[in-house]
Amino acid sequence: MNARTWIRASLPTHCGRCGGDVHKGDPILVIELVRAEHVLRFVRCAACEGPAPPDLPPFVERSNVILASALRRVGRLLQFDFVPDGKTRAAEREPGEDG
């Protein structure tokens, strides 16, 4: 199913038609074309597609929840001790030492 949706840009980007700058909070038209294996997304600015609908909600700044969650996971991973593999243990042995 193909969809055409007006939204506010959450990140700075460029228009796919004219190449103009789209700033954070600017209205953009997102066109999604569904294909068999993937979805094609196109971004159009208000200058290319005409004015945005008047009932488009204002831009709301949101915290980056995904980034905070990823940083917490990385912090937990860094707390674990490093477990050397066989090559590292072999490099630490003295010459002639087996095991």
Backbone as CSV, one residue per row, in Angstrom:
resi,resn,N_x,N_y,N_z,CA_x,CA_y,CA_z,C_x,C_y,C_z
1,MET,0.844,-1.178,0.000,0.000,0.000,0.000,0.884,1.234,0.000
2,ASN,0.574,2.182,-0.814,1.341,3.412,-0.893,0.749,4.450,0.054
3,ALA,1.628,5.227,0.700,1.160,6.205,1.681,1.842,7.545,1.448
4,ARG,1.086,8.606,1.642,1.602,9.975,1.576,1.191,10.661,2.876
5,THR,2.178,11.009,3.705,1.902,11.546,5.027,2.697,12.817,5.259
6,TRP,2.016,13.859,5.748,2.697,15.095,6.141,3.114,14.968,7.597
7,ILE,4.392,15.213,7.868,4.911,15.194,9.234,5.877,16.361,9.409
8,ARG,6.349,16.552,10.623,7.408,17.525,10.898,8.742,16.777,10.929
9,ALA,9.768,17.351,10.324,11.082,16.704,10.270,11.684,16.643,11.667
10,SER,12.101,15.458,12.087,12.712,15.315,13.399,14.222,15.529,13.345
11,LEU,14.799,15.419,12.148,16.227,15.647,11.936,16.416,16.506,10.695
12,PRO,17.482,17.287,10.623,17.751,18.018,9.390,18.005,17.044,8.240
13,THR,17.441,17.338,7.089,17.590,16.460,5.929,17.525,17.304,4.663
14,HIS,17.387,16.665,3.523,17.281,17.352,2.233,16.054,16.836,1.495
15,CYS,15.479,17.696,0.692,14.347,17.309,-0.139,14.848,16.375,-1.236
16,GLY,14.072,15.332,-1.517,14.458,14.374,-2.544,14.235,14.882,-3.957
17,ARG,13.467,15.953,-4.136,13.205,16.478,-5.462,14.122,17.653,-5.793
18,CYS,14.087,18.705,-4.965,14.860,19.911,-5.290,16.220,19.943,-4.601
19,GLY,16.435,19.078,-3.589,17.711,19.055,-2.881,17.847,20.165,-1.853
20,GLY,16.777,20.901,-1.607,16.828,21.989,-0.636,16.944,21.482,0.796
21,ASP,17.482,22.339,1.659,17.630,21.967,3.061,16.276,21.944,3.755
22,VAL,16.069,20.910,4.550,14.880,20.796,5.389,15.388,20.809,6.821
23,HIS,14.964,21.803,7.587,15.436,21.963,8.946,14.537,21.214,9.910
24,LYS,15.041,20.990,11.097,14.294,20.305,12.152,13.007,21.073,12.436
25,GLY,11.876,20.389,12.374,10.584,21.008,12.640,9.848,21.491,11.399
26,ASP,10.500,21.508,10.242,9.837,21.923,9.001,8.847,20.847,8.545
27,PRO,7.727,21.243,7.926,6.803,20.233,7.413,7.381,19.547,6.170
28,ILE,7.251,18.227,6.122,7.715,17.460,4.964,6.645,16.433,4.605
29,LEU,6.617,16.073,3.337,5.734,15.015,2.867,6.567,13.753,2.715
30,VAL,6.180,12.694,3.412,6.866,11.404,3.318,6.019,10.494,2.444
31,ILE,6.615,10.030,1.352,5.931,9.140,0.420,6.551,7.763,0.582
32,GLU,5.732,6.772,0.893,6.205,5.399,1.061,5.580,4.509,-0.002
33,LEU,6.428,3.844,-0.754,5.987,2.901,-1.779,6.401,1.499,-1.340
34,VAL,5.437,0.635,-1.141,5.716,-0.719,-0.674,6.029,-1.598,-1.877
35,ARG,7.167,-2.249,-1.808,7.577,-3.195,-2.833,7.611,-4.589,-2.213
36,ALA,7.889,-5.584,-2.990,7.847,-6.971,-2.507,8.803,-7.196,-1.336
37,GLU,10.008,-6.663,-1.413,11.001,-6.953,-0.390,11.284,-5.793,0.549
38,HIS,10.931,-4.571,0.183,11.272,-3.427,1.021,10.334,-2.257,0.754
39,VAL,10.489,-1.219,1.545,9.667,-0.012,1.414,10.567,1.125,0.955
40,LEU,10.172,1.811,-0.101,10.899,2.977,-0.589,10.312,4.219,0.073
41,ARG,11.174,5.067,0.658,10.715,6.305,1.306,11.308,7.500,0.578
42,PHE,10.447,8.457,0.254,10.865,9.686,-0.394,10.424,10.858,0.469
43,VAL,11.262,11.879,0.555,10.952,13.072,1.346,10.821,14.252,0.397
44,ARG,9.746,15.016,0.548,9.519,16.211,-0.268,9.266,17.396,0.654
45,CYS,9.838,18.539,0.308,9.631,19.746,1.115,8.317,20.413,0.723
46,ALA,7.893,21.390,1.518,6.640,22.091,1.263,6.723,22.928,-0.011
47,ALA,7.917,23.368,-0.395,8.069,24.155,-1.617,7.794,23.312,-2.862
48,CYS,8.144,22.035,-2.814,7.931,21.154,-3.970,6.507,20.607,-4.031
49,GLU,5.921,20.280,-2.900,4.624,19.611,-2.871,3.467,20.532,-2.505
50,GLY,3.732,21.793,-2.353,2.662,22.710,-1.978,2.609,22.885,-0.469
51,PRO,1.692,23.703,0.001,1.655,23.980,1.439,1.201,22.763,2.239
52,ALA,1.718,22.675,3.449,1.327,21.593,4.358,-0.096,21.849,4.838
53,PRO,-0.804,20.826,5.253,-2.162,21.025,5.761,-2.144,21.914,7.010
54,PRO,-3.151,22.745,7.179,-3.152,23.676,8.310,-3.296,22.979,9.661
55,ASP,-3.811,21.759,9.691,-3.995,21.066,10.961,-2.795,20.205,11.362
56,LEU,-1.634,20.402,10.700,-0.428,19.665,11.043,0.024,20.078,12.445
57,PRO,0.209,19.107,13.356,0.574,19.477,14.733,1.959,20.118,14.797
58,PRO,2.199,20.943,15.805,3.513,21.573,15.937,4.588,20.547,16.282
59,PHE,5.827,20.927,16.044,6.955,20.041,16.321,7.169,19.945,17.825
60,VAL,7.324,18.719,18.325,7.572,18.468,19.744,8.946,17.827,19.867
61,GLU,9.838,18.476,20.601,11.185,17.938,20.814,11.094,16.733,21.739
62,ARG,11.696,15.620,21.325,11.673,14.410,22.134,13.090,14.005,22.475
63,SER,13.257,13.432,23.665,14.578,12.937,24.043,14.857,11.663,23.259
64,ASN,16.112,11.391,23.050,16.496,10.222,22.272,16.545,9.005,23.181
65,VAL,15.419,8.327,23.330,15.296,7.192,24.232,16.151,6.029,23.750
66,ILE,16.218,5.820,22.460,16.990,4.699,21.918,18.471,4.878,22.234
67,LEU,18.988,6.082,22.084,20.394,6.331,22.356,20.699,6.105,23.830
68,ALA,19.862,6.589,24.719,20.092,6.405,26.151,20.082,4.927,26.504
69,SER,19.164,4.163,25.925,19.088,2.736,26.189,20.348,2.029,25.696
70,ALA,20.830,2.393,24.525,22.036,1.779,23.976,23.248,2.113,24.835
71,LEU,23.346,3.343,25.325,24.474,3.722,26.171,24.466,2.952,27.485
72,ARG,23.283,2.702,28.032,23.204,1.905,29.255,23.700,0.485,29.007
73,ARG,23.319,-0.102,27.866,23.765,-1.450,27.544,25.275,-1.512,27.364
74,VAL,25.846,-0.522,26.706,27.288,-0.494,26.506,27.986,-0.364,27.852
75,GLY,27.440,0.459,28.741,28.027,0.597,30.072,28.024,-0.711,30.828
76,ARG,26.935,-1.482,30.713,26.879,-2.781,31.373,27.896,-3.745,30.762
77,LEU,28.069,-3.682,29.453,29.032,-4.569,28.802,30.455,-4.249,29.221
78,LEU,30.764,-2.979,29.404,32.125,-2.591,29.770,32.478,-2.994,31.193
79,GLN,31.502,-3.278,32.034,31.782,-3.668,33.411,32.274,-5.108,33.507
80,PHE,32.024,-5.925,32.484,32.475,-7.306,32.512,33.978,-7.374,32.280
81,ASP,34.613,-8.359,32.904,36.050,-8.557,32.709,36.305,-9.113,31.316
82,PHE,37.460,-8.789,30.796,37.855,-9.286,29.487,38.269,-10.746,29.624
83,VAL,37.668,-11.617,28.821,38.024,-13.035,28.828,38.861,-13.288,27.585
84,PRO,40.166,-13.531,27.752,41.011,-13.706,26.573,40.717,-15.016,25.865
85,ASP,40.871,-15.014,24.560,40.683,-16.234,23.787,41.990,-17.028,23.756
86,GLY,42.007,-18.120,23.041,43.175,-18.994,23.004,44.412,-18.330,22.456
87,LYS,44.265,-17.488,21.439,45.432,-16.820,20.851,46.050,-15.836,21.835
88,THR,45.230,-15.157,22.594,45.744,-14.200,23.564,46.491,-14.940,24.678
89,ARG,45.922,-16.057,25.157,46.596,-16.835,26.199,47.916,-17.404,25.683
90,ALA,47.943,-17.837,24.428,49.169,-18.387,23.855,50.243,-17.312,23.748
91,ALA,49.854,-16.093,23.452,50.825,-15.009,23.327,51.398,-14.617,24.680
92,GLU,50.654,-14.872,25.771,51.121,-14.493,27.099,52.052,-15.536,27.714
93,ARG,52.110,-16.754,27.154,52.960,-17.822,27.709,54.435,-17.529,27.445
94,GLU,55.232,-18.041,28.336,56.672,-17.952,28.144,57.109,-18.941,27.081
95,PRO,58.192,-18.677,26.345,58.659,-19.644,25.355,58.988,-21.001,26.014
96,GLY,58.513,-22.075,25.427,58.740,-23.415,25.923,57.677,-23.867,26.918
97,GLU,56.786,-22.971,27.358,55.746,-23.331,28.296,54.580,-23.940,27.528
98,ASP,54.052,-25.053,27.990,52.910,-25.691,27.354,51.644,-25.386,28.135
99,GLY,50.532,-25.478,27.415,49.297,-25.432,28.153,48.380,-24.410,27.823
